Amino acid sequence: LCSPRIKDTQCGFKLFTRSAVVKLFTNLHLRRWAFDTEIVVIAEKLHIGLAEVGIVWNEVEGSKLDVDKLTLALVSLGMLRDMICVRVCYFLGIWTLNK
């Protein structure tokens, strides 16, 4: 739903240039778990380069969502709702981008 080029939007490590931060985050509407998916959509619409780069990652205690199955399912459904919302809102012109 997000991008055919990006496989993992939920990875906790993201790196941006200063100019990209200004363009991306001033256009951001989502403030919940799925904000990363909107960042990818905005970057593609503004032709800001994206790359997935493999890194060595050490897990830190508390860095993951650690909840029961029902809560995880509800969070996942909320993320799906937000991802659909991003696509629909940009497609219908409800949300527009400042360049």
C-alpha positions as a Markdown table, in Angstrom:
| # | Residue | x | y | z |
|---|---|---|---|---|
| 1 | Leu | 0.0 | 0.0 | 0.0 |
| 2 | Cys | 2.9 | 2.3 | 0.6 |
| 3 | Ser | 5.4 | 1.9 | -2.1 |
| 4 | Pro | 6.6 | -0.9 | -4.4 |
| 5 | Arg | 10.2 | 0.2 | -3.8 |
| 6 | Ile | 10.3 | 0.2 | 0.0 |
| 7 | Lys | 9.8 | -3.1 | 1.8 |
| 8 | Asp | 10.1 | -2.1 | 5.5 |
| 9 | Thr | 8.7 | 1.3 | 6.5 |
| 10 | Gln | 8.5 | 0.3 | 10.2 |
| 11 | Cys | 12.2 | -0.1 | 10.8 |
| 12 | Gly | 13.2 | 2.2 | 13.7 |
| 13 | Phe | 16.3 | 3.7 | 11.9 |
| 14 | Lys | 15.7 | 6.5 | 9.5 |
| 15 | Leu | 18.1 | 9.1 | 8.2 |
| 16 | Phe | 17.2 | 12.3 | 6.5 |
| 17 | Thr | 19.0 | 15.4 | 5.1 |
| 18 | Arg | 18.0 | 18.7 | 6.6 |
| 19 | Ser | 16.2 | 19.8 | 3.4 |
| 20 | Ala | 14.3 | 16.5 | 3.2 |
| 21 | Val | 13.2 | 16.9 | 6.9 |
| 22 | Val | 11.7 | 20.3 | 6.2 |
| 23 | Lys | 9.9 | 19.1 | 3.0 |
| 24 | Leu | 8.7 | 15.8 | 4.5 |
| 25 | Phe | 7.6 | 16.8 | 8.0 |
| 26 | Thr | 6.0 | 20.1 | 7.2 |
| 27 | Asn | 3.6 | 18.1 | 4.9 |
| 28 | Leu | 3.0 | 15.2 | 7.3 |
| 29 | His | -0.6 | 14.6 | 8.5 |
| 30 | Leu | -0.3 | 11.3 | 10.4 |
| 31 | Arg | 1.0 | 11.5 | 13.9 |
| 32 | Arg | 0.5 | 7.8 | 14.8 |
| 33 | Trp | 2.3 | 4.5 | 14.1 |
| 34 | Ala | 1.9 | 4.6 | 10.4 |
| 35 | Phe | 3.5 | 8.1 | 9.9 |
| 36 | Asp | 6.5 | 6.3 | 8.2 |
| 37 | Thr | 4.2 | 5.2 | 5.4 |
| 38 | Glu | 3.1 | 8.8 | 4.7 |
| 39 | Ile | 6.7 | 9.9 | 4.7 |
| 40 | Val | 7.5 | 7.4 | 1.9 |
| 41 | Val | 4.4 | 8.6 | -0.1 |
| 42 | Ile | 5.4 | 12.3 | 0.4 |
| 43 | Ala | 9.0 | 11.6 | -0.6 |
| 44 | Glu | 8.0 | 9.8 | -3.8 |
| 45 | Lys | 5.5 | 12.6 | -4.7 |
| 46 | Leu | 8.2 | 15.3 | -4.1 |
| 47 | His | 10.9 | 13.2 | -5.9 |
| 48 | Ile | 13.0 | 13.0 | -2.8 |
| 49 | Gly | 15.4 | 10.0 | -3.1 |
| 50 | Leu | 14.8 | 7.0 | -0.9 |
| 51 | Ala | 17.0 | 4.0 | -0.2 |
| 52 | Glu | 16.8 | 0.9 | 2.0 |
| 53 | Val | 20.2 | 0.2 | 3.3 |
| 54 | Gly | 21.1 | -2.9 | 5.4 |
| 55 | Ile | 22.8 | -2.1 | 8.7 |
| 56 | Val | 23.9 | -4.1 | 11.7 |
| 57 | Trp | 21.2 | -3.6 | 14.3 |
| 58 | Asn | 21.3 | -4.3 | 18.0 |
| 59 | Glu | 18.0 | -4.6 | 19.7 |
| 60 | Val | 17.5 | -2.4 | 22.8 |
| 61 | Glu | 15.1 | -3.4 | 25.5 |
| 62 | Gly | 11.8 | -1.6 | 25.2 |
| 63 | Ser | 12.3 | -0.6 | 21.5 |
| 64 | Lys | 9.5 | -2.8 | 20.2 |
| 65 | Leu | 5.8 | -2.8 | 20.8 |
| 66 | Asp | 5.3 | -5.4 | 23.5 |
| 67 | Val | 1.6 | -6.0 | 24.0 |
| 68 | Asp | -0.9 | -8.8 | 24.1 |
| 69 | Lys | -2.3 | -10.2 | 20.9 |
| 70 | Leu | -5.6 | -8.3 | 21.0 |
| 71 | Thr | -3.8 | -5.0 | 21.4 |
| 72 | Leu | -1.3 | -5.9 | 18.6 |
| 73 | Ala | -4.3 | -6.7 | 16.3 |
| 74 | Leu | -6.0 | -3.4 | 17.1 |
| 75 | Val | -2.7 | -1.4 | 16.5 |
| 76 | Ser | -2.2 | -3.3 | 13.2 |
| 77 | Leu | -5.8 | -2.5 | 12.1 |
| 78 | Gly | -5.2 | 1.1 | 13.0 |
| 79 | Met | -2.0 | 1.2 | 10.9 |
| 80 | Leu | -3.9 | -0.4 | 8.0 |
| 81 | Arg | -6.6 | 2.2 | 8.3 |
| 82 | Asp | -4.0 | 5.0 | 8.3 |
| 83 | Met | -2.2 | 3.5 | 5.3 |
| 84 | Ile | -5.5 | 3.4 | 3.3 |
| 85 | Cys | -6.3 | 6.9 | 4.5 |
| 86 | Val | -3.0 | 8.2 | 3.2 |
| 87 | Arg | -3.6 | 6.8 | -0.3 |
| 88 | Val | -7.2 | 7.9 | -0.4 |
| 89 | Cys | -6.6 | 11.5 | 0.9 |
| 90 | Tyr | -3.7 | 12.2 | -1.6 |
| 91 | Phe | -5.6 | 10.5 | -4.5 |
| 92 | Leu | -8.7 | 12.5 | -3.9 |
| 93 | Gly | -6.8 | 15.8 | -3.3 |
| 94 | Ile | -8.0 | 16.1 | 0.3 |
| 95 | Trp | -4.4 | 16.4 | 1.3 |
| 96 | Thr | -2.0 | 18.4 | -0.8 |
| 97 | Leu | 1.7 | 19.0 | -0.7 |
| 98 | Asn | 3.6 | 22.2 | -0.1 |
| 99 | Lys | 6.7 | 22.1 | -2.3 |
